[in-house]
Each structure stands twice: as C-alpha cells, then as structure tokens.
C-alpha cells in the first residue's frame, strides 16, 4: 500500500475509534485526504516527510482557486489535524503546519441584478395591489381628511401606496435599502425634484428625480403620510406600527 495512503487510513481509524468523530466528519475527512493525496501524486511527492510549508502553500493556493473559502478552511483544518496526529505518534519528523499561515482570498462577487422584465413584473404586482386597495376603500378616499376615518400606518391603503413609492424610488434612483430607510422628509425637495441621500460613512449625495411619476407618487404618499401617527415625525417611510421602516421589512 502507498505509504501516504497508509498514514491516511491510520488517521481515519484513530478519528473513528479513539477520537469518536461522527460518520459525517469521517466522510468529510476521507474526501479531504483523498484530494490531498491526489495533489501529492501530481507533484510527485512520495513521502509525507517531504511535505513542507511551500507544499502546503501550493496546495492551499490550488484549493483557493477551485473552492469556496468555507471549503478551503475545512480542508486545511483536516490536514492540520492529520499532521498533528502523525507528529504526536512519532510518524513524522516535523509537523509542517507549525508556523504555517495562509491568507484565504474571498472571491469578489458582483451583486445580481434584475432584468427589465423582472422589474416590470414586480412593479405591475405592486400597482395591482394599490388599485385593489383603492377600490376597496371606495368613497372614503374621495372625502377630505377631516371627514375620513383615521388613517393608520397599518392600513392596507397606506402600505400599498408606500410599497409602490418605495419600489419606484429604488429602481429610479438606484438607492441602497439602507439609504432608503434613513431618508427624512426634509431630504426631499419636490420643488427641485431632488433627494438628499446619506450613504456609507455618512457621505451625502444629491439625486434628481427626472421621471415625473416618482415625484407624483411621493406627493400622494406624503399626503397620506401626514395623516398617520408615528414615533418619528421626520421619518419618510413608516412601518405598519408607525415606526421608521427597517431594512429587514423592506427586503421582506
């Protein structure tokens, strides 16, 4: 039997009987060690005593190019346990993992973007909800505020109009959800068709609402917003409880 494979089997048996590792852990260890064994064969390394920090670095680089960081971390942890076991059993002259450090590189992933068809579908659904709530409200919508029943942030009408306004604002201005949730009424200027946005690091930028549909929606929303009781009079978007809308609520 290949000496490297023999040592792997010895380690796995110790994990099973002495260290009482679970079947799932043993299966993962076996797979990880097979991958390392194949790497050593490709590098023409016949004995484990020939494995040094450079070999470990090259293997980590190979893993980092093929797998997610979580997988690489797990495989290196398995190898660390494997070589520590061999060194403690006197089967290895020196543990190559002593003083070994490797900086895992997180892959840079671009955020997924919606297609125009997906955006149109989301907006259409939100507008259908809004039309339904207006129909259900009936004649009460045409009454002046002082003659209407009290409007609450939890009402279907308010939430439907708020949701459409939020979606149009997100899509038209490219806002982050976190930026949207901290908007104040004073940040909005319907006269100039502009919006002051506070981004990361409290950096401010001015956005212009070029599309008339967004300002019109904001006008209707602000009219209802002014009737709703809230815990923060300046907060632009409210939850159904009258508190500032959270990022989690928007994402849900």
CORRAJO-V130942 format. One record per pair of residues at least 24 apart in sequence whose ideal C-beta (glycine too) atoms are under 10 Angstrom apart, sorted by sequence separation. I is the first residue (numbers start at 1). J is the second residue. If there is no record, write none. Layout:
# CORRAJO-V130942
I_J + I_J
This chain:
# CORRAJO-V130942
8_32 + 9_33 + 35_59 + 39_63 + 56_80 + 76_100 + 132_156 + 133_157 + 136_160 + 173_197 + 175_199 + 176_200 + 191_215 + 8_33 + 132_157 + 133_158 + 190_215 + 193_218 + 7_33 + 8_34 + 36_62 + 76_102 + 130_156 + 133_159 + 134_160 + 169_195 + 179_205 + 189_215 + 190_216 + 35_62 + 36_63 + 56_83 + 129_156 + 130_157 + 133_160 + 134_161 + 188_215 + 5_33 + 8_36 + 35_63 + 51_79 + 76_104 + 132_160 + 133_161 + 179_207 + 190_218 + 4_33 + 5_34 + 8_37 + 73_102 + 130_159 + 131_160 + 190_219 + 7_37 + 72_102 + 129_159 + 130_160 + 188_218 + 32_63 + 35_66 + 73_104 + 129_160 + 130_161 + 4_36 + 5_37 + 35_67 + 51_83 + 72_104 + 128_160 + 129_161 + 130_162 + 175_207 + 190_222 + 4_37 + 72_105 + 127_160 + 130_163 + 131_164 + 174_207 + 48_82 + 70_104 + 126_160 + 129_163 + 130_164 + 173_207 + 188_222 + 2_37 + 48_83 + 69_104 + 126_161 + 129_164 + 130_165 + 172_207 + 173_208 + 4_40 + 68_104 + 69_105 + 127_163 + 173_209 + 4_41 + 49_86 + 69_106 + 126_163 + 127_164 + 172_209 + 173_210 + 185_222 + 2_40 + 48_86 + 64_102 + 68_106 + 69_107 + 125_163 + 126_164 + 169_207 + 172_210 + 173_211 + 2_41 + 32_71 + 36_75 + 57_96 + 63_102 + 64_103 + 68_107 + 125_164 + 126_165 + 172_211 + 7_47 + 8_48 + 35_75 + 36_76 + 56_96 + 60_100 + 64_104 + 65_105 + 67_107 + 126_166 + 127_167 + 169_209 + 171_211 + 185_225 + 4_45 + 7_48 + 51_92 + 55_96 + 56_97 + 60_101 + 61_102 + 63_104 + 64_105 + 123_164 + 126_167 + 127_168 + 168_209 + 172_213 + 173_214 + 185_226 + 195_236 + 4_46 + 32_74 + 33_75 + 36_78 + 49_91 + 52_94 + 54_96 + 60_102 + 64_106 + 125_167 + 126_168 + 172_214 + 3_46 + 4_47 + 28_71 + 32_75 + 35_78 + 36_79 + 48_91 + 49_92 + 51_94 + 53_96 + 57_100 + 59_102 + 60_103 + 64_107 + 168_211 + 171_214 + 172_215 + 2_46 + 3_47 + 4_48 + 31_75 + 32_76 + 35_79 + 48_92 + 49_93 + 51_95 + 52_96 + 53_97 + 56_100 + 57_101 + 60_104 + 61_105 + 123_167 + 2_47 + 3_48 + 29_74 + 32_77 + 33_78 + 47_92 + 48_93 + 49_94 + 51_96 + 53_98 + 57_102 + 122_167 + 123_168 + 168_213 + 169_214 + 172_217 + 3_49 + 28_74 + 29_75 + 32_78 + 33_79 + 36_82 + 50_96 + 51_97 + 53_99 + 56_102 + 168_214 + 4_51 + 28_75 + 31_78 + 32_79 + 49_96 + 53_100 + 168_215 + 185_232 + 187_234 + 29_77 + 30_78 + 48_96 + 52_100 + 53_101 + 119_167 + 122_170 + 123_171 + 168_216 + 169_217 + 184_232 + 185_233 + 186_234 + 188_236 + 29_78 + 32_81 + 33_82 + 53_102 + 122_171 + 165_214 + 168_217 + 169_218 + 184_233 + 185_234 + 187_236 + 28_78 + 29_79 + 32_82 + 167_217 + 168_218 + 184_234 + 185_235 + 186_236 + 119_170 + 120_171 + 165_216 + 166_217 + 183_234 + 184_235 + 185_236 + 29_81 + 119_171 + 165_217 + 169_221 + 183_235 + 184_236 + 185_237 + 25_78 + 29_82 + 164_217 + 165_218 + 168_221 + 182_235 + 183_236 + 165_219 + 181_235 + 182_236 + 183_237 + 116_171 + 162_217 + 165_220 + 166_221 + 181_236 + 182_237 + 161_217 + 164_220 + 165_221 + 180_236 + 181_237 + 114_171 + 164_221 + 165_222 + 180_237 + 181_239 + 161_220 + 162_221 + 165_224 + 21_81 + 161_221 + 165_225 + 184_244 + 183_244 + 19_81 + 161_223 + 162_224 + 182_244 + 183_245 + 15_78 + 158_221 + 161_224 + 162_225 + 181_244 + 182_245 + 161_225 + 181_245 + 180_245 + 181_246 + 182_247 + 15_81 + 19_85 + 158_224 + 162_228 + 181_247 + 11_78 + 15_82 + 18_85 + 157_224 + 158_225 + 169_236 + 180_247 + 181_248 + 14_82 + 169_237 + 177_245 + 178_246 + 179_247 + 181_249 + 155_224 + 158_227 + 177_246 + 178_247 + 181_250 + 11_81 + 12_82 + 15_85 + 158_228 + 166_236 + 177_247 + 180_250 + 11_82 + 14_85 + 153_224 + 165_236 + 166_237 + 176_247 + 177_248 + 10_82 + 11_83 + 153_225 + 165_237 + 177_249 + 178_250 + 11_84 + 151_224 + 155_228 + 177_250 + 8_82 + 11_85 + 151_225 + 153_227 + 154_228 + 162_236 + 163_237 + 177_251 + 7_82 + 10_85 + 11_86 + 14_89 + 151_226 + 152_227 + 153_228 + 162_237 + 7_83 + 10_86 + 151_227 + 152_228 + 153_229 + 162_238 + 150_227 + 151_228 + 152_229 + 153_230 + 162_239 + 7_85 + 8_86 + 11_89 + 145_223 + 150_228 + 151_229 + 153_231 + 162_240 + 7_86 + 10_89 + 145_224 + 148_227 + 150_229 + 159_238 + 166_245 + 11_91 + 158_238 + 159_239 + 170_250 + 10_91 + 145_226 + 146_227 + 159_240 + 7_89 + 145_227 + 158_240 + 141_224 + 162_245 + 167_250 + 7_91 + 153_237 + 154_238 + 156_240 + 166_250 + 6_91 + 7_92 + 153_238 + 154_239 + 155_240 + 152_238 + 153_239 + 154_240 + 130_217 + 153_240 + 154_241 + 163_250 + 3_91 + 152_240 + 153_241 + 154_242 + 152_241 + 153_242 + 130_220 + 152_242 + 153_243 + 153_245
